């Protein structure tokens, strides 16, 4: 009779422990590198669908975000009008979340110190 599943490789308990320690150390090193070295993944501008120039100031960016969120609230309200039940609740909750985000952006704009 042929065995369908091969036996696992024989390893000593010391080898298993060393491998486990190496994996733990590698994971810890990756986490520390990510959090301590201000990790930002590279952005490839040629692959970006939308590219915002680095010259845009904070006030202009917040104003644009506020306008986009206002459009999102209006779109969610319109889409929710034709629905009922859970679907309506989900769409309108998206509108409420966008409205809350818009409030934060608008408050940030109001508190922004311009020179």
C-alpha positions in Angstrom: 0.0 0.0 0.0 1.3 3.5 -0.9 1.0 6.3 1.5 -0.6 9.4 -0.1 0.7 11.9 2.5 4.5 12.0 3.0 5.9 12.1 6.6 6.8 15.6 7.7 10.6 16.3 7.9 12.2 15.4 11.1 13.4 18.5 13.0 14.9 18.9 16.4 13.0 21.0 19.0 16.1 23.3 19.1 15.8 24.0 15.4 12.1 24.8 15.7 12.7 27.2 18.6 15.5 29.0 16.7 13.3 29.4 13.6 10.5 30.7 15.8 12.8 33.3 17.4 14.1 34.4 14.0 10.6 34.9 12.7 9.6 36.9 15.9 12.7 39.0 15.6 12.1 39.7 11.9 8.5 40.7 12.6 9.6 43.0 15.4 12.3 44.6 13.1 9.7 45.2 10.4 7.3 46.8 12.9 10.0 49.0 14.4 11.2 50.1 10.9 7.6 51.0 10.0 6.8 53.1 13.1 10.2 54.6 13.8 11.3 55.7 10.4 8.3 57.7 9.3 7.3 55.0 6.8 5.6 56.3 3.7 5.1 53.9 0.8 6.5 55.3 -2.5 3.9 57.1 -4.6 4.1 56.5 -8.3 2.6 59.6 -9.9 2.4 58.0 -13.3 0.0 55.4 -11.9 -2.1 57.8 -9.8 -5.6 58.4 -10.9 -5.7 61.8 -9.2 -2.5 63.7 -8.5 -2.5 66.7 -6.2 0.5 69.0 -6.6 2.7 69.6 -3.6 2.2 73.3 -4.0 -1.4 73.2 -2.8 -1.6 75.0 0.5 -3.5 73.6 3.5 -6.4 76.1 3.3 -7.1 75.3 -0.4 -6.9 71.5 0.3 -9.4 71.8 3.2 -11.7 73.9 1.1 -11.6 71.3 -1.7 -12.2 68.5 0.7 -15.2 70.4 2.2 -16.7 70.8 -1.3 -16.2 67.1 -2.1 -17.8 66.0 1.1 -20.8 68.4 0.4 -21.2 66.7 -3.0 -21.0 63.3 -1.3 -23.8 64.3 1.2 -26.0 65.5 -1.6 -25.4 62.3 -3.7 -26.1 60.0 -0.7 -29.4 61.9 0.0 -30.5 61.7 -3.6 -29.6 58.0 -3.8 -31.3 57.2 -0.5 -34.6 58.8 -1.6 -35.3 55.9 -4.1 -34.5 53.1 -1.6 -36.2 51.6 1.3 -35.3 49.4 4.3 -31.7 48.5 5.1 -30.4 49.8 1.8 -31.8 53.2 2.5 -30.4 53.1 6.0 -26.9 52.3 4.7 -26.9 55.0 2.0 -28.2 57.6 4.3 -25.7 56.6 7.0 -22.9 57.2 4.5 -24.3 60.7 4.0 -24.4 61.3 7.7 -20.8 60.2 8.0 -19.7 62.5 5.2 -21.6 65.3 6.8 -19.8 64.7 10.1 -16.4 64.6 8.2 -17.4 67.9 6.5 -18.1 69.4 9.9 -14.6 68.5 11.0 -13.0 69.9 7.9 -15.1 73.1 8.1 -14.1 73.5 11.8 -10.5 73.1 10.8 -10.9 75.7 8.1 -12.4 78.1 10.6 -9.6 77.6 13.1 -6.9 77.8 10.5 -4.5 80.7 11.1 -3.6 82.4 7.9 -0.7 84.8 7.5 
